[in-house]
Amino acid sequence: MRAAPIAAVLAVASAGASPGHAQPSQIPPQVGIPGCADDVQVLASRQSITFNSRGRAIRAYLYAPRGTPNGLGMVLLHGGTGFEMNSILFDAHAIQLASRGYHVLLPAYFDAAAPDPTRRTVTARAWRQVALDALSELQTRPGVDRGRVALWGYSRGAGVAVSAAAVPDSPVRRMILAAGGGSADVSFEGRDVAALVLHARSDEAVPVRASLAMADGLRQRGVEVEVQALDFDGHQYDLPTWCSVMSRTRTFLEQDVSSPDENEDIQ
């Protein structure tokens, strides 16, 4: 499918409403909110794609740089309001990441299994597999260095990211976990895995104590964890807070300057 050029930075909208039923081919609307102060010139494309996860077609947006790629990839895992709402929320930020050289994939992981309180284990496994398959899909793209694709999760997506990283032989090395909680029952000892945990001063949906407990649990299991507090109260971040989240995300990933392919063989 042909990639559509992006003429301008699309803006961020609130993720507070329930998810709708928009088709992924529809471009998220521009809502007129200005971008971040450190935005760069837009040199990126957005493409609507589908990929397979255990026989299910998963919708996704793929963002790619029009300039020189930096080798880094990122799978964005949406929160509980779903793909349609969060694709609007994250679109401008994904464009900015791609304009800086990243390849970004935003999958609709609810396509694998709708949220169902009576089938928590089944849905959690399906979402985890989507995250892993999205990572594999992104690693096949030209300009993406193998082993340098991070999982980025917001709210419910943070738990999905942790679950995917905890799978035995998971290729996940870097996670960014915002406003989330979750746990892993496996050891990460001997694996080069690091996580950035971001939380607000207070959060009505995911208590800060849950985010800190997640960080402590990962650290005890061998993950190198960095925790950063955000200058905000609440779960649905405002634009300045999202700008800070994305800036800290880039700093966290770009401090890891060497590709693992240069230093080790990945089986």
ABEGO torsion letter per residue (X at the ends): XBBBBBABBBBBBBAABBBBABBAABBBBBAGBBBBAABBBBBBBBBBBBBBBGGBBBBBBBBBBABBBAGBBBBBBBBAAEAAAAAAAAAAAAAAAAAAGBBBBBBBAAAABBBBAAAAAAAAAAAAAAAAAAAAAAAABBGBBBGABBBBBBEAAAAAAAAAAABBGBABABBBBBGBBEBBABBABGBBBBBBBBBBABBAABBAAAAAAAAAAAAAAGBBBBBBBBBBBEABBBAAAAAAAAAAAAAAAAABABBAAAABBBX
